[in-house]
Amino acid sequence: MLTDAELEKLTPYLSVIPRRHPMKKIHMTLGHARAAISTSGYGRSTDACQIYEYTTSGWQLLHDVPRGTAFTELPWKKEK
């Protein structure tokens, strides 16, 4: 049986970036999903982007980043 910490490491995340191909991409860590959005533009989010986490209930929205958001204003940058 896996521990909660081990299960958390296996949780997939989905980044959705409309101008990227493929538009939807699975990441095995939240950090990689966030980095995909953080590096998708030149200092600003060029499109509205989202990050979802897969749970037992299906995909749940974690972050919804509006178009034109400055990287310094990304939700996970503000959490610190």
C-alpha positions in Angstrom: 0.0 0.0 0.0 1.3 3.5 -0.9 1.6 6.2 1.7 -0.2 9.5 1.2 3.2 11.2 0.4 3.9 8.5 -2.3 0.4 8.9 -3.8 0.8 12.7 -3.9 4.0 12.3 -6.0 1.9 10.3 -8.5 -0.8 12.8 -8.9 -0.9 14.1 -12.5 -1.5 17.7 -13.4 -2.8 19.1 -16.6 -1.7 22.4 -18.1 -3.9 24.1 -20.8 -2.2 26.7 -22.9 -4.2 27.5 -26.0 -1.3 28.7 -28.2 0.9 25.7 -27.3 0.9 22.5 -29.4 -0.3 20.3 -27.8 -2.7 22.6 -26.1 -3.2 20.2 -23.2 -0.2 18.5 -21.5 0.1 16.1 -18.6 2.8 16.8 -16.0 3.7 14.5 -13.1 4.5 17.4 -10.7 2.7 20.6 -9.9 6.0 22.5 -10.4 6.3 21.3 -14.0 2.7 22.4 -14.7 3.3 25.8 -13.2 6.6 26.1 -15.1 4.8 25.4 -18.4 2.7 28.5 -17.8 5.5 30.6 -16.3 7.6 30.1 -19.5 4.7 30.3 -22.0 5.1 34.1 -22.7 7.5 36.9 -22.5 6.9 38.3 -19.0 3.1 37.9 -19.4 0.6 35.1 -19.9 -0.3 35.6 -23.6 -3.6 33.6 -23.2 -5.8 32.5 -20.5 -4.2 29.3 -19.1 -5.3 26.7 -16.6 -3.8 24.0 -14.4 -5.9 21.1 -13.3 -5.2 18.4 -10.7 -6.5 14.9 -11.1 -8.4 13.6 -8.1 -10.7 10.7 -7.4 -13.5 13.0 -8.6 -11.8 13.7 -11.9 -10.0 16.8 -13.1 -10.3 19.8 -10.6 -9.2 23.3 -11.5 -6.3 24.6 -9.4 -5.3 27.8 -11.2 -7.1 29.9 -13.7 -4.7 32.5 -15.1 -6.4 35.3 -17.1 -4.9 36.6 -20.3 -2.3 39.2 -19.8 -1.4 38.3 -16.2 2.1 39.4 -15.3 4.4 36.5 -14.2 4.9 38.3 -10.9 1.1 38.1 -10.4 0.7 34.4 -11.0 -1.4 32.8 -8.2 1.5 30.6 -7.0 3.8 33.6 -6.9 1.4 35.4 -4.7 1.1 32.4 -2.3 4.6 32.9 -1.0 
